[in-house]
Amino acid sequence: MYLNETRKQTLHHLLSGGGRAHAEKYFPELRRMAVISQSFALVSMLLVWAFIPHVNTLDMGALLYTLAGIVLAIGINVGARAIWVLKLGGAAGMCAIACGFRLLAEAAGQAEFWMQPVGVFMVLLAAPIFNGCALYLLVAAAVWLILSYGHFPLDPAMAHAAWANLLIAYSMLFGLVLNISFNLLRLRDFRAREALTRLAYQDGLTGLNNRRRFTELTQQLQQQRQPMYFLMVDIDNFKKINDTLGHDAGDVVLVKTAHIIADACGGHLCGRLGGEEFGIVYLGDRRAVCQFAASLVDAVYLAFNPAQAVSISVGIAELACDTELAHSYRVADASLYQAKHQGKNRYVIA
């Protein structure tokens, strides 16, 4: 199931460029490559224009419009803040560049000869720009259509017609391979970064936020300046569970308890602080947090087999915006100690 889902995600990425998170991650790189590639093509076009032998046959009006379109496309890419704008600027720029090279090739004479290397150059130049092979193939086809319309694909009766047509097909195929290769490199890098992020911020056993991430998010919540409470949750008699049933059974209890906490929290922050201790930041007033803690204690107790006798104790402390987090930790820990001392399977609020 996971493998099939991974393959679907990979296919979606290759076709359309992936999801929003991936697009945002590689947006600066794609924009930089688009601007550099199109600027290079513009400079190449200007050099061809400077050395063209039959400049008097050139349609200057059409060429100036084309140059303006290329400059506009580069400007769109430079100022782009969304991926769809970048795709629009990239596609428009490549089509405008193709129009410019066609005008120059026709003015130079023997357009059929010049269109082939120019087409290959442009199709390969566009390969790294587009994050998704569907749009790349569309742009590559548009480039060849602009360059070849009226010139080739050649009449099959003409000499070397098959080679010219084969060149078009192979250039698009090779460009597609390059485009897919660039996209796969980005995808692998994206997944590697995601994995590193999970290792840095996620508890490996339970999947909850680890202590580091939980602390960072708690400090961010404190800036909201609204009523909130810190809950320190501890599994009762956990050492006994490990000693009598084994560490594998202890891990099962940890994971199941973590899932119950995550489900109960909903939109509230939760994480594993270490060992059998969990932390929760509840946004609400004193009455609401007491009701939440009571329901959480009952949920854990009822979720396990009565023979296992798994329960939790909860210590609660107010989490003020102007109070250090360490202070709330100490107060909640003291409340947790009281809950343990009073018989466990309960909560105590400071």
Backbone torsions as a table, in degrees:
resi	resn	phi	psi	omega
1	MET	NA	-47.2	-180.0
2	TYR	-64.4	-40.1	-178.9
3	LEU	-63.6	-43.2	179.0
4	ASN	-63.3	-40.0	179.3
5	GLU	-65.5	-39.3	178.2
6	THR	-64.2	-41.1	178.6
7	ARG	-65.0	-39.0	178.0
8	LYS	-63.4	-43.1	179.2
9	GLN	-64.2	-39.8	178.8
10	THR	-64.8	-44.5	179.2
11	LEU	-63.1	-42.6	177.8
12	HIS	-61.7	-40.2	179.0
13	HIS	-64.4	-44.7	-177.4
14	LEU	-66.8	-35.2	-177.3
15	LEU	-78.3	-47.1	-171.2
16	SER	-117.7	-3.0	178.0
17	GLY	97.6	3.4	175.7
18	GLY	86.7	-172.0	-176.1
19	GLY	-82.9	-174.8	-175.4
20	ARG	-65.9	-40.6	-178.6
21	ALA	-61.6	-41.8	179.5
22	HIS	-67.2	-42.8	-179.3
23	ALA	-61.7	-41.7	179.2
24	GLU	-66.5	-35.2	-178.3
25	LYS	-65.4	-42.1	-173.7
26	TYR	-105.8	10.5	179.1
27	PHE	-58.6	-48.0	179.3
28	PRO	-60.1	-39.6	-179.9
29	GLU	-65.7	-44.6	-179.6
30	LEU	-64.4	-40.2	179.0
31	ARG	-64.3	-42.9	179.5
32	ARG	-62.9	-43.4	-179.3
33	MET	-67.0	-38.1	179.0
34	ALA	-64.7	-45.0	-179.2
35	VAL	-65.2	-44.6	-179.2
36	ILE	-64.7	-46.1	-177.7
37	SER	-63.5	-45.5	-178.3
38	GLN	-71.5	-33.9	176.2
39	SER	-66.4	-39.9	177.2
40	PHE	-62.7	-42.7	178.1
41	ALA	-64.3	-38.4	178.9
42	LEU	-64.5	-44.1	178.2
43	VAL	-63.0	-41.5	178.1
44	SER	-61.0	-40.8	179.7
45	MET	-65.1	-41.8	179.6
46	LEU	-65.3	-36.3	177.1
47	LEU	-66.4	-41.1	176.6
48	VAL	-62.1	-42.6	179.7
49	TRP	-61.0	-39.7	-177.7
50	ALA	-66.6	-30.6	-175.2
51	PHE	-109.3	9.1	-179.1
52	ILE	-68.1	135.2	-174.6
53	PRO	-77.3	-29.0	-174.6
54	HIS	-115.2	59.4	-176.0
55	VAL	-64.9	-23.3	-178.7
56	ASN	-69.3	-20.4	178.9
57	THR	-89.5	-1.0	-176.3
58	LEU	-79.5	136.1	175.6
59	ASP	-78.5	93.1	-173.4
60	MET	-64.6	-37.7	-179.9
61	GLY	-61.7	-47.5	179.4
62	ALA	-64.0	-38.6	-179.2
63	LEU	-66.6	-39.8	179.4
64	LEU	-65.4	-39.8	175.6
65	TYR	-61.6	-40.3	179.8
66	THR	-64.8	-44.8	178.4
67	LEU	-61.8	-39.2	177.5
68	ALA	-63.5	-39.3	177.7
69	GLY	-64.2	-39.6	179.0
70	ILE	-65.5	-46.0	179.4
71	VAL	-61.8	-40.0	178.1
72	LEU	-63.2	-42.7	179.5
73	ALA	-63.1	-41.7	177.5
74	ILE	-63.6	-40.3	177.4
75	GLY	-63.1	-38.8	176.8
76	ILE	-61.8	-42.9	179.9
77	ASN	-65.8	-40.4	179.9
78	VAL	-63.3	-41.4	-177.4
79	GLY	-91.5	2.5	-176.7
80	ALA	-64.3	137.5	175.4
81	ARG	-122.2	-2.0	178.7
82	ALA	-133.2	150.8	-175.0
83	ILE	-66.0	-33.6	-179.0
84	TRP	-68.5	-32.0	176.5
85	VAL	-67.4	-40.2	178.5
86	LEU	-64.4	-40.4	177.7
87	LYS	-64.4	-41.2	178.7
88	LEU	-63.5	-46.4	179.3
89	GLY	-64.5	-38.6	178.9
90	GLY	-65.5	-45.9	-179.2
91	ALA	-66.4	-45.5	-179.8
92	ALA	-63.9	-39.9	-179.9
93	GLY	-64.2	-43.3	-179.7
94	MET	-65.8	-38.7	178.0
95	CYS	-66.5	-40.6	178.3
96	ALA	-65.4	-39.0	177.6
97	ILE	-63.9	-40.9	177.7
98	ALA	-61.5	-41.2	177.6
99	CYS	-62.3	-42.3	180.0
100	GLY	-63.2	-45.2	178.9
101	PHE	-66.0	-33.2	177.5
102	ARG	-64.4	-44.3	179.0
103	LEU	-60.7	-42.4	-179.4
104	LEU	-68.4	-39.5	-179.9
105	ALA	-66.5	-39.0	178.9
106	GLU	-66.9	-36.9	179.1
107	ALA	-70.7	-30.2	-178.8
108	ALA	-77.3	-17.9	-175.9
109	GLY	87.3	158.5	-177.5
110	GLN	53.3	52.1	-177.2
111	ALA	-59.4	-34.9	-179.2
112	GLU	-59.5	-34.6	-179.4
113	PHE	-71.6	-44.0	-175.0
114	TRP	-77.3	-27.6	-176.8
115	MET	-62.8	-32.9	-175.3
116	GLN	-67.0	-54.8	178.5
117	PRO	-64.9	-34.3	178.2
118	VAL	-64.6	-42.4	179.1
119	GLY	-62.1	-45.1	178.0
120	VAL	-61.9	-44.0	179.3
121	PHE	-57.7	-45.9	-175.7
122	MET	-72.4	-39.8	-179.4
123	VAL	-63.9	-41.0	178.7
124	LEU	-73.8	-33.6	178.4
125	LEU	-63.4	-33.3	-177.0
126	ALA	-80.3	-14.1	-173.0
127	ALA	-55.4	-47.0	-177.5
128	PRO	-80.9	-8.7	-173.5
129	ILE	-75.4	-40.3	-169.3
130	PHE	-97.1	126.0	-179.4
131	ASN	-89.7	77.0	-175.8
132	GLY	143.1	127.3	-172.4
133	CYS	-77.3	-20.7	-179.8
134	ALA	-63.0	-50.7	179.2
135	LEU	-67.3	-36.9	179.0
136	TYR	-60.6	-46.7	179.9
137	LEU	-62.4	-37.7	178.5
138	LEU	-64.0	-44.6	179.7
139	VAL	-67.8	-42.2	179.4
140	ALA	-61.7	-41.3	178.0
141	ALA	-65.0	-39.5	178.6
142	ALA	-65.0	-39.3	178.5
143	VAL	-61.8	-47.7	179.8
144	TRP	-66.0	-35.1	178.8
145	LEU	-65.1	-43.8	179.3
146	ILE	-63.1	-43.9	-176.8
147	LEU	-73.1	-36.7	-169.4
148	SER	-96.5	-13.4	-175.5
149	TYR	-59.7	119.6	-179.2
150	GLY	87.4	-5.6	-179.4
151	HIS	-118.4	-52.7	172.5
152	PHE	-164.8	160.1	20.6
153	PRO	-57.2	133.6	-173.8
154	LEU	-75.0	160.4	173.8
155	ASP	-60.6	131.0	-179.1
156	PRO	-55.9	-23.4	-179.3
157	ALA	-77.3	-16.0	-178.2
158	MET	-78.6	153.4	179.2
159	ALA	-66.1	140.5	176.9
160	HIS	64.5	16.4	-179.4
161	ALA	-62.7	-42.7	-178.3
162	ALA	-62.3	-38.9	179.8
163	TRP	-65.8	-39.5	179.6
164	ALA	-65.2	-44.3	179.1
165	ASN	-65.6	-37.8	178.9
166	LEU	-65.9	-35.5	179.0
167	LEU	-62.2	-41.2	178.3
168	ILE	-61.5	-47.7	-178.1
169	ALA	-63.0	-45.2	-177.5
170	TYR	-70.5	-33.4	178.0
171	SER	-64.9	-40.8	178.4
172	MET	-68.8	-37.8	179.0
173	LEU	-65.7	-45.0	179.6
174	PHE	-66.8	-39.1	176.1
175	GLY	-62.7	-38.3	177.6
176	LEU	-63.8	-42.0	177.4
177	VAL	-61.1	-42.9	177.7
178	LEU	-63.0	-44.7	-179.7
179	ASN	-60.8	-45.5	178.5
180	ILE	-63.5	-39.4	179.7
181	SER	-62.7	-45.4	177.6
182	PHE	-61.8	-42.8	-179.0
183	ASN	-66.1	-38.5	178.2
184	LEU	-66.3	-38.5	176.8
185	LEU	-61.9	-43.2	178.2
186	ARG	-64.5	-41.8	-178.5
187	LEU	-64.4	-43.9	179.2
188	ARG	-64.1	-40.4	177.8
189	ASP	-64.6	-40.7	179.9
190	PHE	-62.8	-44.7	-179.7
191	ARG	-68.0	-36.4	177.4
192	ALA	-64.5	-40.8	178.3
193	ARG	-66.5	-38.6	177.0
194	GLU	-62.1	-42.6	179.5
195	ALA	-63.2	-41.2	178.0
196	LEU	-65.1	-37.6	177.8
197	THR	-64.2	-41.8	178.0
198	ARG	-63.0	-41.5	178.9
199	LEU	-63.8	-34.7	-176.8
200	ALA	-79.4	-30.5	-171.1
201	TYR	-122.4	-5.6	-174.7
202	GLN	-120.0	137.7	176.0
203	ASP	-69.3	127.7	-173.1
204	GLY	-66.4	-29.7	-176.7
205	LEU	-86.4	-49.2	-172.4
206	THR	-95.2	-20.3	-177.2
207	GLY	83.7	-2.2	177.6
208	LEU	-79.4	171.0	172.6
209	ASN	-59.8	138.1	174.5
210	ASN	-79.8	177.7	-174.4
211	ARG	-59.9	-40.1	-178.7
212	ARG	-62.2	-49.6	-178.5
213	ARG	-67.3	-40.0	179.5
214	PHE	-60.4	-42.8	179.5
215	THR	-64.3	-43.4	179.4
216	GLU	-61.0	-46.7	-178.4
217	LEU	-68.6	-34.2	177.4
218	THR	-63.9	-43.0	178.4
219	GLN	-63.7	-33.9	175.7
220	GLN	-67.9	-40.2	179.3
221	LEU	-65.6	-33.2	179.5
222	GLN	-61.1	-26.4	-179.4
223	GLN	-73.5	-12.9	-179.3
224	GLN	-75.3	-17.1	176.1
225	ARG	54.9	55.4	173.8
226	GLN	-135.0	159.8	-177.3
227	PRO	-58.8	129.6	177.8
228	MET	-154.2	158.6	-177.5
229	TYR	-134.0	147.9	176.0
230	PHE	-103.1	128.0	179.3
231	LEU	-112.7	123.2	173.8
232	MET	-101.3	118.9	-174.6
233	VAL	-110.2	132.2	-179.9
234	ASP	-133.2	134.7	178.1
235	ILE	-76.9	126.4	-177.8
236	ASP	-70.8	141.3	174.2
237	ASN	53.8	35.9	-176.1
238	PHE	-68.4	-35.0	178.1
239	LYS	-62.2	-37.4	178.4
240	LYS	-65.3	-37.8	177.7
241	ILE	-62.5	-45.2	178.9
242	ASN	-63.4	-41.7	-175.6
243	ASP	-71.4	-36.5	-175.5
244	THR	-91.0	-37.9	-175.4
245	LEU	-104.4	-15.4	179.8
246	GLY	102.3	161.5	-176.7
247	HIS	-70.0	-29.6	177.0
248	ASP	-62.8	-43.1	177.0
249	ALA	-64.9	-37.5	176.7
250	GLY	-62.2	-39.3	177.4
251	ASP	-64.0	-39.1	178.2
252	VAL	-61.5	-43.1	178.3
253	VAL	-62.9	-42.5	178.9
254	LEU	-60.8	-47.9	-177.2
255	VAL	-65.0	-44.5	-178.8
256	LYS	-65.2	-42.1	177.6
257	THR	-63.0	-40.6	178.4
258	ALA	-61.5	-41.0	179.0
259	HIS	-65.1	-39.8	178.4
260	ILE	-63.5	-43.8	178.8
261	ILE	-62.2	-45.3	-179.2
262	ALA	-62.4	-42.3	179.2
263	ASP	-65.9	-39.9	-178.6
264	ALA	-70.0	-34.3	-176.2
265	CYS	-69.6	-34.8	-177.6
266	GLY	61.1	-113.1	-179.3
267	GLY	-87.9	-0.4	179.7
268	HIS	-83.8	151.7	-176.8
269	LEU	-75.9	137.0	175.2
270	CYS	-144.7	160.6	179.9
271	GLY	-170.5	167.6	176.2
272	ARG	-97.9	123.1	-177.0
273	LEU	-85.4	-21.6	-178.7
274	GLY	142.1	145.0	179.9
275	GLY	58.1	-127.6	179.5
276	GLU	-100.4	17.5	-178.5
277	GLU	-102.2	137.7	177.9
278	PHE	-126.4	156.0	177.9
279	GLY	-124.8	145.6	178.4
280	ILE	-136.8	137.4	170.6
281	VAL	-111.0	113.4	-176.5
282	TYR	-103.8	123.1	177.9
283	LEU	-92.0	110.1	-178.2
284	GLY	165.4	-178.3	-178.0
285	ASP	-88.3	-179.3	-174.1
286	ARG	-63.4	-41.9	-178.8
287	ARG	-65.2	-42.4	-178.1
288	ALA	-65.9	-39.3	-178.3
289	VAL	-70.6	-31.9	176.7
290	CYS	-67.0	-41.9	177.0
291	GLN	-63.2	-41.1	179.0
292	PHE	-63.2	-45.8	-178.7
293	ALA	-63.2	-40.9	179.3
294	ALA	-63.4	-43.5	179.6
295	SER	-67.0	-34.0	179.0
296	LEU	-68.3	-42.6	177.6
297	VAL	-59.3	-44.9	179.6
298	ASP	-66.1	-39.7	-177.3
299	ALA	-62.7	-42.3	179.6
300	VAL	-68.2	-43.6	-177.9
301	TYR	-63.0	-39.6	-177.5
302	LEU	-79.7	-17.5	-175.3
303	ALA	-77.6	-20.9	-176.6
304	PHE	-103.6	159.7	175.2
305	ASN	-60.2	133.3	-179.6
306	PRO	-54.4	-28.4	-179.9
307	ALA	-68.3	-27.0	179.4
308	GLN	-76.6	-30.8	178.8
309	ALA	53.4	50.1	178.0
310	VAL	-88.5	130.1	178.9
311	SER	-146.2	171.5	178.3
312	ILE	-130.1	155.5	169.8
313	SER	-119.0	145.6	-174.1
314	VAL	-130.1	129.9	172.1
315	GLY	-110.7	133.8	-173.1
316	ILE	-121.5	137.1	176.6
317	ALA	-138.9	145.4	176.7
318	GLU	-67.5	141.0	-179.1
319	LEU	-115.0	91.0	-177.6
320	ALA	-83.5	152.7	-177.5
321	CYS	-68.5	-26.3	-177.6
322	ASP	-101.8	14.4	-179.7
323	THR	-111.9	139.4	177.8
324	GLU	-64.8	143.1	-178.4
325	LEU	-61.1	-36.0	-179.4
326	ALA	-60.7	-34.2	178.9
327	HIS	-65.4	-45.1	178.5
328	SER	-63.9	-35.3	176.3
329	TYR	-60.1	-45.8	-177.7
330	ARG	-65.6	-41.3	-179.9
331	VAL	-66.4	-43.7	178.9
332	ALA	-64.7	-37.2	178.8
333	ASP	-65.2	-38.2	177.1
334	ALA	-65.8	-39.9	177.0
335	SER	-65.6	-37.7	177.8
336	LEU	-63.3	-40.6	178.2
337	TYR	-61.5	-39.8	177.9
338	GLN	-63.9	-41.3	179.0
339	ALA	-62.1	-39.9	177.1
340	LYS	-64.5	-44.0	-176.9
341	HIS	-66.5	-30.3	-178.2
342	GLN	-83.2	-0.2	175.8
343	GLY	124.8	-0.4	177.1
344	LYS	69.0	179.4	-179.7
345	ASN	54.1	46.5	-178.3
346	ARG	-161.8	176.6	175.9
347	TYR	-124.3	154.8	174.2
348	VAL	-136.0	131.5	178.8
349	ILE	-110.7	137.3	-177.7
350	ALA	-72.5	NA	NA
